[in-house]
Amino acid sequence: VKVASSGARALRIVRSGTPPQLVLLDVMMPAMDGYEVCRQLKADPATREVPVIFLTALAGVEDEARGLALGAVDYITKPLSPPILLARVKNHLALGALHELDTRRLAQLTREKQLLEQEQARTERLMLSIFPQAIAERLKAGENHISGFYPHVTVLFSDLVGFTAIASGRGPTEVVDLLNDLFSRFDIRAARLGLEKIKTIGDAYMCAAGVPVEVPDPAQRCAEMALGMQADLRDFNAARGLDLAMRSGMHTGPLVAGVIGSSKFSYDLWGNTVNIASRMESLAATGCIQVSPATREALGAAYEFEENEAIEVKGAGRMVTYNLLRRTAG
């Protein structure tokens, strides 16, 4: 218990250390009355929550109303009854302890909520790194069976040529670093063009346009992606001192897409469109972007092509294919 003989002295004591648990305050004091002391206590964030009990001979209703309006928790008039005073002090100390406990619990709940929100954000980022955004939203909403038919999709496969030989002479960390560097460049380009990266298979990269969100120009987007990937590979080779090559294949048509798996989910594509796109890549010459007649027709005159001799494509028979060279001038 600390005692002050004036209001100014009381404020100095209160502000000099840890705020008190409770203040018993007279009203009629020299220089600064109790009302002003209470006003200053309540104006200071450090002492705003300290309970104040007025002890005074001013027994008018207006006096009591003024004290309570300033923020006092109680107003006791003289002559004082020590048992009543002690009972009220104990009551307000108990209420203060409960308030402090609630404050600590609220702070703890706030910290836990922040940690939960951070964890949810990490989970959402992880989901978006695995699934297309539209599919991730449906999974978050509780859907268990996600599939759909897409009538107009272009699928692009690209495979590095010579990477196995390069990787055999390097450690695992360097191999992963090389692929991560190159495929990250592809990821950035795919996101910019609005393509959906489906997966990587070893040193092969698969993406598509028109799934899971349909677009009016899937072939054009994949054409820009394939041409851009060649530019990315040239920059990568220059930066890494390598001479890797790549072949790519594209086909346009309908397919089915969906999420499979019960423990490790995967978003994938199925259908003849996927198979033919894969064949276009595997049968392409090194450094070329081989496209099917369907993709060639969809691209129209906006790009230059080189016609290939008819080849046997498993599941599709003999087919005249085309090498995508560049976008036409203008």
Secondary structure, 3 states (H helix, E strand, C coil): CCCCCCHHHHHHHHHCCCCCCCEEECCCCCCCCHHHHHHHHHHCCCCCCCCEEEEECCCCHHHHHHHHHCCCCEEEECCCCHHHHHHHHHHHHHHHHHHHHHHHHHHHHHHHHHHHHHHHHHHHHHHHHHCCHHHHHHHHCCCCCCEEEEEEEEEEEEEEECHHHHHHCCCHHHHHHHHHHHHHHHHHHHHHHCCEEEEEECCEEEEEECCCCCCCCHHHHHHHHHHHHHHHHHHHHHHHCCCCEEEEEEEEEEEEEEEECCCCCEEEEECHHHHHHHHHHHCCCCCCEEECHHHHHHHHHHEEEEECCCEEECCCEEECCEEEEEECCC
